[in-house]
């Protein structure tokens, strides 16, 4: 006998409830399958050797974009490409950057030499100290030989830095890891590239926080055509604006937290490559204006999606796969327009 407090449901209602539950389970399974396919497509691209990635990524990139759109249509990706049509380039003053929260606006666009200078100072100072110690402690010619040999290390490093500075990137990157703020900077920087790319509908295929190998790899599927290469077309103003904000997002993330932006050198280089591909020729002043606006826009998006940004950093810090990082972002509602 049923208690009077438990109402009886008609059989039709019971069947409807059961059907709704089966439908919900089916939809959930379908969405999980789409996420699984997305993960597989991303793995295909990331596992390609560098020599094949450009050619082999095109088909996989198109498939990734199709899967992302399907997940978006299913309501699973509310944040992906949520800023479409919302970018409006305009002149940005130093005061506006400061008001947005950039701690040192005048440092934006000025390449940082902190790590380079610290590395060279340590090499020169360290080799000089070793030379003096060897000269004093070793007997006779051994002391002179040791002193000259140790002192010559700094001369070799300075010569390489003058002729082929790229050869010093690995040791400088390793040395920069000694700074206490290094890992926080890298995490904020790469997470910003990831989040802003996602918000602007640019698929992310891979990321790394490894010492000396920090990067966030993006797909050209947003443009549905090649970005660089002999067959690449020129970028429209809208395309340039989107990619410029993605490029400067790492700079914005550091600028919101630190007085000096250490990781902007590579980002400024990437932005310049994009500007060189623009269909519209930009003067030096216009390029500077674009850079400031891109930093301002990225900073506004990071602040407006602070919850998603924090969740993404947590996921990336534990080495989560790209799809799990996307889900971390999507656990938060997109920022209002």
TAZI-V104693 format. One record per residue. RES is the residue in one small letter. PSI is psi in whole degrees, -180 to 180 (NA if undefined). OMEGA is omega in whole degrees, -180 to 180 (* if undefined). BURIAL is + if it has 16 or more other ideal C-beta (glycine too) atoms within 10 Angstrom, else -. Layout:
BEGIN
RES | PSI | OMEGA | BURIAL
RES | PSI | OMEGA | BURIAL
END
This chain:
BEGIN
x | 130 | -178 | -
x | 146 | 177 | -
x | 147 | 180 | -
x | -20 | -179 | -
x | -11 | 179 | -
x | 104 | -177 | -
x | 144 | 176 | -
x | 139 | 178 | -
x | 138 | 176 | -
x | 153 | -179 | -
x | -35 | 180 | -
x | -39 | 180 | -
x | -40 | 179 | -
x | -45 | 178 | -
x | -40 | 180 | -
x | -41 | 179 | -
x | -43 | 179 | -
x | -41 | 179 | -
x | -42 | 179 | -
x | -40 | -180 | -
x | -42 | 178 | -
x | -37 | 178 | -
x | -42 | 180 | -
x | -43 | 179 | -
x | -41 | 179 | -
x | -44 | 179 | -
x | -41 | 179 | -
x | -42 | 178 | -
x | -39 | 179 | -
x | -42 | 179 | -
x | -41 | 177 | -
x | -37 | 178 | -
x | -40 | 179 | -
x | -43 | 177 | +
x | -38 | 178 | +
x | -43 | 177 | -
x | -40 | 179 | +
x | -44 | 179 | +
x | -42 | 179 | +
x | -43 | -180 | -
x | -40 | 178 | +
x | -41 | 179 | +
x | -38 | 179 | +
x | -44 | -179 | +
x | -47 | -175 | +
x | -24 | -179 | +
x | -7 | 177 | -
x | 139 | 175 | +
x | 152 | -178 | -
x | -35 | -177 | -
x | -23 | -178 | -
x | -8 | -171 | -
x | -40 | -177 | +
x | -49 | -178 | -
x | -42 | -175 | -
x | -18 | -175 | -
x | -19 | -173 | +
x | -50 | -179 | +
x | -45 | 180 | -
x | -35 | 179 | +
x | -43 | 178 | +
x | -39 | 179 | -
x | -41 | 178 | +
x | -44 | -179 | +
x | -39 | 178 | +
x | -45 | 180 | -
x | -40 | 178 | +
x | -40 | 179 | +
x | -37 | 178 | -
x | -42 | 177 | +
x | -35 | 177 | +
x | -43 | 179 | +
x | -30 | 179 | -
x | -1 | 179 | -
x | 10 | -179 | -
x | -24 | -179 | +
x | 78 | -180 | +
x | -24 | -176 | -
x | -29 | -177 | +
x | 127 | 179 | +
x | 27 | -178 | +
x | -12 | 179 | +
x | 13 | 179 | +
x | 128 | 179 | -
x | 5 | -177 | -
x | -2 | 179 | -
x | 133 | 179 | +
x | 101 | -178 | -
x | 136 | 177 | +
x | 162 | 178 | -
x | 136 | 179 | -
x | 128 | -180 | +
x | 165 | 175 | -
x | -37 | 180 | -
x | -38 | 179 | -
x | -37 | 176 | -
x | -43 | 178 | +
x | -42 | 180 | -
x | -33 | 178 | -
x | -21 | 179 | +
x | 0 | 176 | -
x | 120 | -171 | +
x | -35 | -179 | -
x | 79 | -177 | -
x | -33 | -178 | +
x | -15 | 179 | -
x | -13 | 180 | +
x | 130 | -180 | +
x | -4 | 177 | +
x | 106 | -176 | -
x | 136 | -179 | -
x | 140 | 177 | -
x | 14 | -177 | -
x | -53 | -177 | -
x | -40 | 179 | +
x | -48 | -178 | +
x | -41 | 180 | -
x | -39 | 179 | -
x | -49 | -179 | +
x | -40 | 179 | +
x | -39 | 180 | -
x | -41 | 180 | -
x | -49 | -179 | +
x | -48 | -179 | +
x | -44 | -179 | -
x | -45 | -179 | -
x | -33 | 178 | +
x | -43 | 179 | -
x | -45 | 179 | -
x | -40 | 179 | +
x | -43 | 180 | +
x | -44 | -179 | -
x | -45 | 179 | -
x | -39 | -180 | +
x | -31 | -178 | +
x | -38 | -172 | -
x | -33 | -179 | -
x | 144 | -177 | -
x | 147 | 171 | -
x | -133 | -178 | -
x | -27 | 179 | -
x | -39 | 179 | -
x | -44 | 179 | +
x | -42 | 180 | -
x | -46 | 180 | -
x | -40 | -180 | +
x | -46 | 179 | +
x | -41 | -179 | -
x | -45 | 180 | -
x | -41 | 179 | +
x | -29 | -180 | +
x | -19 | 180 | -
x | -45 | -179 | +
x | -36 | 179 | +
x | -39 | 179 | -
x | -45 | -180 | -
x | -44 | 179 | +
x | -38 | 179 | -
x | -44 | 178 | -
x | -42 | 179 | -
x | -30 | -180 | +
x | -37 | -174 | -
x | -47 | -177 | -
x | 73 | -176 | -
x | -23 | -180 | -
x | -27 | -180 | -
x | -18 | -178 | -
x | 1 | -176 | +
x | -42 | -178 | -
x | -52 | 179 | -
x | -34 | 178 | -
x | -41 | 178 | +
x | -41 | 178 | +
x | -40 | -180 | -
x | -35 | -178 | +
x | -23 | 178 | +
x | -13 | 178 | -
x | -19 | 179 | -
x | 135 | -176 | -
x | -23 | -178 | -
x | 3 | -171 | -
x | -53 | -175 | +
x | -36 | 177 | -
x | -42 | 178 | -
x | -47 | -178 | +
x | -45 | -179 | +
x | -48 | 179 | +
x | -42 | -176 | +
x | -53 | -176 | +
x | -35 | 177 | +
x | -34 | 178 | +
x | -45 | 176 | +
x | -45 | -178 | +
x | -52 | -175 | +
x | -48 | -177 | +
x | -39 | 176 | +
x | -44 | -180 | +
x | -45 | -180 | +
x | -29 | -178 | +
x | 9 | 175 | +
x | 24 | 177 | +
x | 111 | -175 | +
x | 140 | 175 | +
x | 134 | -177 | +
x | -24 | -176 | +
x | 155 | 173 | +
x | 161 | 177 | +
x | 139 | 175 | -
x | 11 | -176 | +
x | 146 | -179 | -
x | 122 | 179 | -
x | -3 | -179 | -
x | 34 | -179 | -
x | 130 | 178 | +
x | 161 | 171 | -
x | 116 | -177 | +
x | 131 | -179 | +
x | 157 | 176 | +
x | 151 | 178 | +
x | 12 | -177 | +
x | -25 | 178 | +
x | -40 | -179 | +
x | -18 | -177 | +
x | 31 | 175 | -
x | 168 | -178 | -
x | 142 | 179 | -
x | -39 | 179 | +
x | 164 | -180 | -
x | 173 | -175 | -
x | -31 | -177 | -
x | 4 | -178 | -
x | 141 | 177 | -
x | 164 | 178 | -
x | 150 | -179 | -
x | 137 | 172 | +
x | 169 | 180 | -
x | -41 | -179 | -
x | -41 | 179 | -
x | -42 | 178 | +
x | -42 | 180 | +
x | -45 | -180 | +
x | -51 | -177 | +
x | -30 | 177 | +
x | -41 | 179 | +
x | -41 | 176 | +
x | -45 | -178 | +
x | -39 | -176 | +
x | 2 | -178 | +
x | -36 | 177 | +
x | -40 | 177 | +
x | -44 | 179 | +
x | -41 | -178 | +
x | -41 | 178 | +
x | -41 | -178 | +
x | -28 | 178 | +
x | -18 | -175 | +
x | -32 | -173 | +
x | 156 | 177 | +
x | -39 | -179 | -
x | 134 | 179 | -
x | 109 | -175 | +
x | -38 | -171 | +
x | 25 | -174 | +
x | -13 | -176 | +
x | -51 | -180 | -
x | -36 | -179 | -
x | -39 | 177 | +
x | -36 | 177 | +
x | -43 | 178 | -
x | -41 | 179 | +
x | -40 | 180 | +
x | -38 | 177 | -
x | -39 | 178 | -
x | -43 | 179 | +
x | -38 | 179 | +
x | -21 | 179 | -
x | 2 | -176 | +
x | 140 | 177 | +
x | -27 | 178 | -
x | 123 | 179 | -
x | 131 | -178 | -
x | 134 | 175 | -
x | 172 | 179 | -
x | -43 | 179 | -
x | -39 | 179 | -
x | -36 | 177 | -
x | -41 | 177 | +
x | -40 | 179 | -
x | -41 | 178 | +
x | -42 | -180 | +
x | -47 | -180 | +
x | -43 | -179 | +
x | -41 | -179 | +
x | -41 | 177 | +
x | -45 | -180 | +
x | -46 | -179 | +
x | -44 | 179 | +
x | -42 | 179 | +
x | -41 | 179 | +
x | -41 | -180 | -
x | -38 | 178 | +
x | -42 | 179 | +
x | -36 | 180 | -
x | -16 | 179 | +
x | 45 | -175 | +
x | -39 | -180 | -
x | -46 | 178 | -
x | -37 | 179 | +
x | -44 | 179 | +
x | -42 | 180 | -
x | -39 | 179 | +
x | -43 | 178 | +
x | -41 | 179 | +
x | -42 | -180 | -
x | -45 | -179 | +
x | -35 | -180 | +
x | -31 | 178 | -
x | 9 | 175 | -
x | 31 | -178 | -
x | 147 | 176 | +
x | 162 | -177 | -
x | -43 | -179 | +
x | -38 | 177 | +
x | -34 | 176 | -
x | -40 | 177 | +
x | -44 | 179 | +
x | -34 | 177 | +
x | -42 | 178 | +
x | -45 | -174 | +
x | -4 | 176 | +
x | -6 | 178 | -
x | 146 | 177 | +
x | 143 | 176 | -
x | 151 | -180 | +
x | 146 | 179 | +
x | 151 | -180 | -
x | NA | * | -
END
